[in-house]
């Protein structure tokens, strides 16, 4: 989705027309992200995906119609798992895709959204699907645009509830001329600090970057915290670990991993981390190591309740041995925390209907 947001924002500097196709509702097992978007440009380029296969082929036809007429369309698509396999999709399930030709206001809003994410600020876009009106909400009561006087109060409440999350939601509002309201929160990517740039820390950093985290590697040894050693990460900080915490930003979307070269340094990381609002704190090591360090930190005034929230031993226990395998365990655990809950796999077979 990030590349699509950036591409829409860039349309502000061009006259090129484009159609944006967004997943607004789904049920069952679906072959795409729940925040899937696809941008179809007038020159034929397609960015992003809403699932591939026959579904995407149909939406490309819809996008052509929307580009020609300027009228948005809602496409409902339901497919059984058997049919999904026959037509190149990976799953069965039901989706609704909203396709719209982007106007100047929409492009400007996405430019603001893209800028806010780069500055690590959250915002929420509310779209009245039938009326085509939009409103953009930031923290507090700040907003721009309107969905209509009868809808704005509800949209503002839904936006406040969604702010800072990653879960979009379609809100039916009955007989209103606005139609259903799609509430899309846009939060900055989760920020991960990997303390320790050795073999395990490096693999965690690389995999986390590949799965959507903004990654910073921290190590007091310059040889282990530099762009040559970690070319895929966003930043490397070579400095005293104890001093770093005084100046790095940490908020509710921050993840902290202690994977340093020894107990002493891991203890420093955890003791500082539990005094922050970090969403996830994890430490490599054994249960025995954890008990020893927790006792020492608590004796110095560290919160026992907060220590109990630390993921240690870190990662899912799947018998991992190599740095690469350990990284899979750790990043998998962070993804579970990020998404909030385990996905409920539905096995009920769905009836097949397609339509617009």
C-alpha positions in Angstrom: 0.0 0.0 0.0 2.9 2.4 0.7 4.0 2.6 -2.9 0.5 3.4 -4.0 0.1 6.2 -1.5 3.4 7.7 -2.6 2.4 7.4 -6.3 -0.9 9.1 -5.7 0.8 11.9 -3.8 3.1 12.4 -6.8 0.1 13.0 -9.1 -0.2 16.4 -7.5 2.8 17.5 -9.7 1.4 16.1 -12.9 -1.8 16.2 -15.0 -2.1 12.5 -15.4 -5.5 10.9 -14.7 -5.7 7.8 -12.5 -8.1 5.4 -11.0 -7.7 4.1 -7.5 -9.1 0.7 -6.6 -9.4 0.0 -2.8 -10.5 -3.0 -0.9 -13.2 -1.6 1.4 -14.8 -4.8 2.8 -14.0 -8.5 3.0 -15.0 -11.8 4.6 -13.5 -15.3 4.6 -10.0 -16.1 3.4 -8.8 -13.5 0.9 -5.7 -13.4 -1.3 -4.6 -9.9 -0.5 -3.9 -7.5 2.4 -7.0 -6.1 4.1 -5.6 -2.7 3.2 -5.1 -3.6 -0.5 -5.0 -0.8 -3.1 -4.2 -0.7 -6.8 -3.5 2.4 -8.8 -4.3 2.4 -12.6 -2.6 5.2 -14.5 -3.7 6.7 -17.8 -0.4 5.6 -19.4 -1.2 1.9 -18.6 1.0 1.4 -15.6 -0.5 -0.4 -12.6 0.9 -0.1 -9.1 -0.1 -2.2 -6.2 -2.4 -5.2 -6.3 -5.9 -6.2 -5.1 -5.2 -9.9 -5.3 -4.1 -10.9 -8.8 -5.8 -13.5 -11.0 -9.3 -13.2 -12.4 -10.3 -10.7 -9.7 -7.6 -8.2 -10.7 -8.4 -8.7 -14.4 -12.0 -7.8 -13.8 -11.1 -4.7 -11.7 -8.8 -3.5 -14.5 -11.8 -3.6 -16.8 -13.8 -1.7 -14.2 -11.0 0.9 -13.8 -11.2 1.5 -17.6 -14.9 2.2 -17.3 -14.4 4.5 -14.3 -11.6 6.4 -16.1 -13.9 6.9 -19.1 -17.1 7.9 -17.3 -15.8 9.5 -14.1 -18.4 7.6 -12.1 -17.1 5.4 -9.2 -18.1 1.8 -9.1 -18.4 -0.8 -6.3 -17.5 -4.3 -7.3 -18.6 -7.3 -5.2 -16.8 -10.5 -5.8 -17.2 -13.9 -4.1 -15.3 -17.0 -4.9 -15.0 -20.5 -3.5 -11.6 -21.9 -2.8 -11.9 -24.4 -5.7 -12.6 -21.6 -8.2 -9.9 -19.5 -6.7 -7.4 -22.2 -7.5 -8.7 -22.6 -11.1 -8.4 -18.9 -11.8 -5.0 -18.2 -10.2 -6.0 -16.9 -6.8 -4.7 -18.4 -3.6 -7.8 -18.3 -1.5 -11.6 -18.1 -1.5 -13.7 -15.4 0.1 -15.8 -12.3 -0.5 -14.5 -8.8 -1.2 -15.9 -5.4 -2.2 -13.6 -3.1 -4.3 -14.3 0.6 -4.7 -12.9 2.1 -7.8 -12.8 5.9 -8.3 -11.2 8.4 -10.7 -9.0 10.6 -8.5 -9.9 14.3 -8.5 -7.7 17.2 -7.3 -9.0 17.0 -3.8 -8.3 13.3 -3.4 -4.7 13.7 -4.8 -4.1 16.6 -2.4 -5.3 14.5 0.6 -3.0 11.7 -0.3 -0.1 14.1 -0.6 -0.9 15.2 3.0 -1.2 11.6 4.1 2.1 10.7 2.5 3.8 13.7 4.2 2.3 12.9 7.6 3.5 9.3 7.5 7.0 10.5 6.6 6.8 12.8 9.7 5.5 9.9 11.8 2.1 11.4 12.3 -1.2 9.6 12.0 -4.3 10.7 10.2 -7.6 9.3 9.0 -9.3 9.7 5.6 -13.1 9.4 5.6 -14.8 8.8 2.2 -18.6 8.9 1.5 -18.6 6.3 -1.2 -21.9 7.2 -2.9 -21.5 11.0 -2.7 -17.7 10.9 -3.4 -17.0 13.5 -0.7 -14.0 13.3 1.6 -12.8 14.6 4.9 -9.3 14.2 6.4 -8.8 14.0 10.2 -5.7 14.5 12.3 -5.1 14.3 16.0 -7.6 16.3 18.1 -10.4 17.9 16.3 -8.5 19.1 13.3 -10.1 18.2 10.0 -10.5 19.4 6.4 -13.3 18.7 4.0 -16.8 17.6 4.7 -19.1 14.6 4.1 -22.2 16.7 4.8 -23.5 18.2 8.0 -25.5 15.1 8.9 -22.5 12.8 8.5 -19.6 14.8 9.7 -20.2 14.2 13.5 -20.3 10.4 13.0 -17.3 10.5 10.7 -15.4 12.5 13.3 -16.2 10.0 16.0 -15.2 7.0 13.8 -12.0 8.8 12.9 -11.0 9.4 16.5 -11.6 5.7 17.3 -9.4 4.7 14.3 -6.6 7.2 14.7 -3.3 5.5 15.2 -4.5 2.0 14.2 -4.1 0.1 10.9 -7.6 -1.3 10.7 -9.9 0.3 8.0 -13.6 -0.1 8.3 -16.7 0.4 6.2 -19.6 2.1 8.1 -23.1 1.7 6.6 -25.3 4.8 7.4 -28.6 3.8 6.0 -30.6 6.2 3.9 -28.2 9.1 3.9 -27.2 10.5 0.5 -23.6 10.1 1.5 -23.9 6.3 1.3 -21.5 4.1 3.2 -18.5 5.8 4.8 -15.1 4.2 4.5 -12.8 5.1 7.4 -9.1 4.6 6.5 -6.5 5.2 9.2 -3.0 5.9 8.0 -0.3 5.4 10.7 3.4 5.7 10.2 5.2 2.4 9.8 6.2 0.8 13.1 9.6 1.9 14.3 12.0 -0.8 15.3 15.2 -0.3 17.3 17.5 -3.3 17.1 20.1 -2.9 19.8 23.0 -5.1 18.7 24.3 -5.2 15.1 25.8 -8.7 15.3 24.7 -11.7 13.3 21.3 -12.2 15.0 20.5 -8.5 15.3 21.4 -8.0 11.7 19.1 -10.8 10.5 16.3 -9.4 12.6 16.8 -6.0 11.2 16.9 -7.1 7.6 13.7 -9.3 7.9 11.8 -6.6 9.8 12.6 -4.1 7.1 11.3 -6.5 4.5 8.0 -6.8 6.4 7.3 -3.1 6.7 9.1 -1.8 9.8 11.2 1.3 9.8 14.5 -0.1 11.2 17.3 1.5 13.2 20.3 -0.5 14.3 22.0 0.7 17.4 25.4 -0.5 18.6 28.3 1.1 20.6 30.8 -0.4 18.1 30.9 1.5 14.8 32.0 -1.7 13.0 28.6 -3.2 13.9 26.5 -0.1 13.2 27.1 1.1 9.7 25.4 1.1 6.3 27.9 -1.2 4.8 27.1 -4.0 7.3 23.3 -3.3 7.3 22.5 -1.8 3.8 18.8 -2.5 3.9 18.0 -0.7 7.2 16.9 2.9 7.5 19.5 4.2 9.9 22.5 3.0 12.0 23.5 4.7 15.2 27.0 4.0 16.6 27.0 5.4 20.2 26.9 4.5 23.8 23.7 2.5 24.4 23.0 4.1 27.8 23.1 7.6 26.2 21.1 6.8 23.1 17.8 6.6 24.9 18.0 10.2 25.9 17.6 11.3 22.3 15.8 8.7 20.2 12.0 9.1 19.6 9.9 6.3 21.2 6.1 6.2 21.0 3.3 3.7 21.0 4.3 2.4 17.5 7.9 1.7 18.6 9.4 -1.8 18.9 12.6 -2.5 20.8 14.8 -5.6 20.6 17.7 -6.2 22.9 20.2 -8.4 21.0 23.5 -7.0 22.2 26.7 -8.9 22.8 26.1 -9.5 26.5 23.9 -9.4 29.6 25.2 -6.1 30.7 24.1 -4.3 27.6 20.8 -6.1 27.3 20.0 -5.1 30.9 20.6 -1.4 30.0 18.3 -1.7 27.0 15.5 -3.3 28.9 15.8 -1.0 31.9 15.5 2.1 29.7 12.8 0.5 27.4 10.3 -0.3 30.2 10.2 3.4 31.1 8.9 4.3 27.6 5.7 3.9 25.8 7.1 1.3 23.4 4.5 -1.2 22.1 6.9 -4.2 22.1 10.1 -4.9 24.0 11.9 -8.2 23.5 15.2 -9.6 24.8 17.3 -12.5 23.5 18.4 -15.1 26.1 17.2 -17.8 28.4 14.6 -17.8 31.1 17.4 -17.9 33.7 19.0 -14.8 32.2 15.6 -13.0 32.3 15.0 -13.9 36.0 18.4 -12.6 37.0 18.1 -9.3 35.0 14.5 -8.7 36.1 15.5 -9.0 39.7 18.3 -6.5 39.4 16.2 -4.0 37.4 13.4 -4.3 39.9 15.7 -3.7 42.8 16.7 -0.4 41.2 13.0 0.7 40.9 12.0 -0.9 37.6 8.3 -1.6 37.2 7.6 -5.3 37.7 4.3 -5.0 35.8 6.2 -3.5 32.9 8.9 -6.2 33.1 6.2 -8.8 32.9 5.2 -7.4 29.5 8.6 -7.9 28.0 8.9 -10.7 25.5 11.7 -12.9 26.8 12.9 -15.3 25.8 12.1 -13.4 22.6 10.3 -14.9 19.6 8.1 -18.0 18.9 9.5 -21.2 20.2 9.9 -23.3 17.0 13.3 -24.7 17.7 15.2 -22.1 15.7 18.9 -22.4 15.7 20.6 -20.2 13.1 20.5 -16.3 13.1 18.2 -16.4 10.1 15.8 -18.8 11.8 15.8 -16.8 15.0 14.9 -13.7 13.0 11.9 -15.5 11.6 10.7 -16.3 15.2 11.3 -12.7 16.4 9.8 -10.9 13.5 6.8 -13.2 13.4 6.1 -12.4 17.1 6.4 -8.6 16.3 4.0 -9.0 13.4 1.5 -10.7 15.7 1.7 -7.8 18.2 1.4 -5.3 15.3 -1.8 -6.9 13.9 -3.3 -7.2 17.3 -4.6 -10.8 17.2 -4.3 -14.1 15.5 -6.1 -14.3 12.2 -9.2 -16.5 12.4 -9.1 -18.9 9.4 -12.6 -19.5 8.1 -13.3 -22.8 6.3 -17.0 -22.3 5.4 -17.5 -22.6 1.6 -18.9 -19.5 0.0 -21.5 -19.3 -2.8 -20.1 -17.9 -6.0 -21.5 -14.6 -7.2 -19.9 -11.8 -9.1 -21.3 -8.4 -9.9 -20.8 -4.7 -9.7 
